[in-house]
Structures are given as structure tokens and as C-alpha cells.
């Protein structure tokens, strides 16, 4: 299974949070369907079987992406340093 893209994971987590909030504020079948759909999608994308594990896996994807960005930024800074 390939790793999910951080952008996709962020979008799915935002949809999940939005559906949970909306469902708590005003329960309805549309929000129940949205929550079920995004839960299923998050589990599929992360290769997990529960939303708790899917969220944990999504957090790991985002943390890894953040670490990779920090590493790239550091290497770019080192490459552009001018010797006196």
C-alpha cells in the first residue's frame, strides 16, 4: 500500500472534524452519511480498520511530512551559506 499524500490526509481530517461538529450541533441523515463516508475513506487511505487508528495513522503521515519539510529547509539553508 502506498503512503497517502499529506494534503489528502489534511483534507480528510478536516472533513471528519466538520462532520463530527455538524452532527453534534444539528443531527441529521446528511451529516451521518458524510461522517460514515469520510470515516470509511480515512480508514481506507491509512490502511486501518477503526477511526481511532486512522486518525493516529493520519497524524503520523502529517508529522513525517512536517519532518521532511524541516529537513529540506535545513539542507537548503546549508547549501546557500556563503563562506567569508
Buried (B, 14 or more C-beta within 10 A) or exposed (E): EEEBEBEBBBEBBEBBEBBBEBBEEEEEEEBEEBBEEBBEBBBBBBEBEEBEBBBEBBEEBBEEBEEEEEEEEEEEEEEEEEEE
